[in-house]
Amino acid sequence: MMNRALLVVDVQNDFYPGGALAVPNADEINNKINALMDSGRYETIVGTQDWHPKNHKSFASTHNMKPFTEFETAGLGPVLWPDHCVQKTVGAEFHPAIKTAKFNLILRKGYNYKIDSYSAFQENDGTNLGLDSYLKGLGIEKVCIVGLALDVCVKATAEDAVTNGFDTTVVLSGTKAIEQDEEKLQSILDEMKDKGINFKE
């Protein structure tokens, strides 16, 4: 059997209902994620954590602009975000329902104030975060990905997993998207599939 890893992306308070950058119905994924972590099928479980300093360049407030304003520059974009997952705040903490004691590694990203980091493998400017080497050092060949949000950080992580040579599956019942338009979301999923990403419920 191939060695497997479970990547649990950004299951943090700010991405849940009531948070600064809430993903609709995010609470619905918690039981699935915990069940996967309890299954014993994974050689390692990695939890990723957005970990932004105050005044991060991806925040709309830093530019005196409104959240979700289009903004594209090296390492940032395509929009500016509400302040979220600021270091040492409750919003940056993992959701209390997630069994974080199961994490073998916590990988923090987005802590360079000039650059955003959607993927768990690299920052948006291409800076390597070391996850590829960690997984390959353990003999991992296959990764399953869950967490938030499907159309941003989960997507970027899955695409980079494929690029780094991993057999990559996104567990749809363990993730939710910001995008709520069904046609637009299907287009995003089709794009991911075309890049070699597998899906399962």
Secondary structure, DSSP 8 states (H G I E B T S, - for coil): ---EEEEEE--BGGGSTTSTT--TTGGGGHHHHHHHHHTS--SEEEEEEE-B-TT-TTBGGGGT--TT-B--BTTB-SB-B-S-SBTTSGGGSB-TTS-GGG-SEEEEE--STT----SSSB-TT--B-SHHHHHHHTT--EEEEEEE-IIIIIHHHHHHHHHTT-EEEEEEEEEE-S---HHHHHHHHHHHHHTT-EEE-
